[in-house]
Amino acid sequence: MRIGFIGPGRMGRPMLERLMAAGNQVTVLVRRPQAQAAAEAAGLSWAGTIEATVRDADVVFIVVLTDEQVRSVCLGPDGAIEAMKSAATLVQHTTSDPATARLLADAAVQRGIKVVDAALSGGPHDVVAGRLTLWVGADEAVLEEVRPLLETYASPILSVGPVGNGQRVKLVNNALFVAQLGLVIDAVRLADSLGLEEQPLLAAVRHGSGTSRALGVVADGDRGVRGIADRLGDLMGKDVTVVREVARNAGVDLGILGKVLSSDAVEETVLRRARTAQ
């Protein structure tokens, strides 16, 4: 298929490589001269404008960093939706406000374009291994049309309802994961006060009812709790900010999750340390 790709960064680059390896024709948006030279050296087909990137594409992938960037590259007279051909499909991977997914869908329907809200969970290594998790908000028929493309780098691919629900699931997941990390950090503090060392404790609890994905992430790190900010601080800071903004805009109480996200274990040990390191 002919693919337009916007956002060849940490997550996007291995995605486009998997799509190309499957025989698809991928054109990637590359604006800076240095990046254009690098793209040519890597054998990538590139375009210098959004319009040139997407105009002939059957499917356009968006893998940028922020909600603001999603709106900037997709909406308005110079955005991807305006330049895409009728009946093409927009696959949006960036973590963002569910309201943004709705804006994209509303703008797209006026031009006969389909939108797939494909929120993701995992890292570049998961993309390379073809095991990225996707929570997809889209019409079932539209999802089936693009599923072969998504399967080049993702499994499982989970349908979670209409456009916007992919982002909603991702936000709930992120809030829960960061809160669980906060609980692990505080559990290590408790263990220390009881005379227990961190690594033996984490290794033991991994086999008990208190285990979790978050605990495994801490236990597998070289520096345990002290290394969480370095490894995940930036991503978690972004996730917490988005969760809080979406909850505030929707008038939703985060409840116990909100209390944990505002705790010293999260704010002081993870988020503030990450901000200080920047």
N, C-alpha and C positions, 0 to 999 in steps of 0.2 A: 504494500500500500504506500501511497505518498503521504508523508508525515511532515508536519511543521513542528519544530521543537523550540520552546522558549524557556530557558533556564538550565543551561548545561553546567550546573555546579556540582556540589558534593554529592547530591542525590541524583541529579539529572543526568550527569555524564555517564554513569554506568547503565542507566535506563536506555539512553539513546544508543549506546554500544550494543546492548542486548537486542534492541529493535533492529539495528542494522545487521547484526549477525543472523537474524531470522529472515533476511532478504528484503526488508522494507527500504524504501527510498526516503531518507531523512534529510531535511534541510533545517539547520539550526540557526537561531538568531545570534549573531556575533557582531557587536557594534564597535568595540575598541580595535584599533589597528593591530596592536600586539596580539590580541586574542584571535584576530582574523588570520594572522600569520601562523599562530599555533594550530588553528583549525585546519589550515591548508596542509601544514606539516603532518597532521594526524590523518589526513585523507578525508576530512569531513566536508560535506557540501554545506555552505553557509550563505546567509543573506544578511545585509546590513540594516534592514528595516523590518518592522513587524509585517507590513503589507506584503513584502516580497517573500517573507518566511511562510506565510499561511495561505496565500491566494490560490495555490494549486493543490493544497493538501486535502486529503480525504479525512484525516484526523489531526488535530492540533493538541499538543501536550503542553501544559503549563506547570512548571516546577520552579517557581520563584520563592522568595524568602518570606514575604509578609503579605498580609491582607491588602495593604495599600498598593503593593506592587501588582497583585492580581487585578485589582480594579484598573490600575493604570494601563497595563498591557492588554486587557481584554475589552474595556469599555470605551465609549467616546468615539469621535470621528476618526481617530488614528489608531483605534484598538483592533485587536484580532477579530472580534466578532463582526465588525463592520467590513473587514477585508476578506473574511472567509467566504467560500462559495456555498450556495444553498445546498442543503442535505449533508454538509460536512458535520463532523462531531468534535466538540471541545472536551478534552479530558483535563480536569483541574485537580492537581495533587497537593497544592499548597495548603497548609493548615490555616484556616481563616474563619471569619464569622459566618455562621450559616446564612445570615442575611445577604452576604456577598454571593453565595451560591444562587440564591433566589434572584438577585439582580442579574446575574449572568443568564439564568434561564429565561427571565422575562425579556431581556434584550435579544437573546438568541432566537426565541420563537418567532419574533417579528421578521426574521430573515430566513426562516426554515432551517435553522441550525439546531443540533441536538447537544445537550450538555450532560456530562458524566461527572458527578461530584465524587471523586475517588480519593478519599482521605487514606493516608498510609500510616503504617506502624513498622518500624525497623530502621536499619541503617544501610549505608552503601554496601556493606558485606552481604546483607540479605538480598539486595538487588542483584549482585554478582552471582549469588547462589540460586537465584530464582525463587526465593522464599519470602519476599516482602508480603506483608499482610495488607490487604486493601478492604476498606469498608466503603461500599459503593452506594451512593444515593442516585438513582436513575430509573427511568422506565426499564422494565425487564428486557424488552425487545432491544432497546438501545445498548444495554449492557452486553447482551449476547452478540451484538454486532462487533463490539470492540474487545470482547473477551480474549480472542486469540492473540491480540496485541498485548494485552495486560498479562497474559500467561507467559510471555517471554521473560518476565522478571518477577512475577508475583504469584504466590500461592500461600494461603487461601485467598480467594476473591469472594467476599461476602456481600450479598445484596441486603441492604438495611432499610429499604423504602425509597421514598421520593428524593429528589434533589434537595440538599440541605441536611439530610439525615446522616450522610457520611461524615460531615464536619461535626455534627452533634455527637455522634458516637466517639469520634476522635477526641473531642474536648472532654467528655466524661472520662474516657480512658486516661487521658493525660493528667487530669485532676487526681484520679485515683492513684496513678503511678507515682506522681510527685508526693502525694500524701503518704503513700506506703514507704517511700524513701525516707521521709521525715520520721515516720514511726521506727524504721530500722535504725536511724541515727540516734533517736532517743533511747531505743532499746540497748544500743551499745553503751550509751552514757550510763544507763541503769546497771548494766553488767559490770562496767568499770567500778562503779560505787560498791558493788558486791564482791569485788576482787577477782573478776573474770577478765581474761584477755580477749581482745576483739576477734582475732582470726579463729581460735579454737571454738569460741562461742558461735560465730556465724557458720562454721563448718558443721557444728552439731545441730543447730536449729534448722539447717537445710533439710534435715531428715525428720523434722518434727512438724506438728500442726501449725507452727508459726511461720513456716517458710512462705516465700512469695517470689515472683520474678524480680521485684525490687531488691530483696535480700540477696538473691543470686548475683545481681549486678554489683552490689557492694562487695560481696565475698570474692568475686572473681577479679576485682581490681587489685593492682599491685600495692596500693596505699589504703585500701579499705575506705572507711568513712572520709578520711582526709583527702582522698583523691576524687571524690564525687564532683566537687565544684569544678575541678580541672577537666573532667571527662564530660560532664553533662550540664554544667552550670548555665551555659549560654542557652542551650535548648530548653532547659527547664524554666529559665527566666522568661523566655518567650511564651512557653506554654501557659504558665501561671498568669501572665499578663492577659493573654487572649481569653482564658477561662473567666477571669474576673470581669473583663469588659463585656463579654457576652452575657454573663449572669446579671450584671448591672443593667445592661440594656433591656434584658428580658424581664427584669424585676424578680429574678429568681434568687432565693436564699441558698448559699452553698452549704449551710449547715455545718456538720462536723468536719466535712472536707475543708470548708473555708477556715475553720479554726486551726486545723493542722497546717494548712498552707501558710497561715499567718504566724505559726509558732516559731520559736527561736531555732528549733531543729532545722526548719526549712529556710527561714529568712536569714538567720545569722550564719549557720554552718554552710549553706549551699549558695543561696542567691546573692547575699552581700559579699561573700568571699569571691564569687565569680565576677561581680561587678568591680571589685577592688583590683582583680587581676587584669582587667581590661586596660 
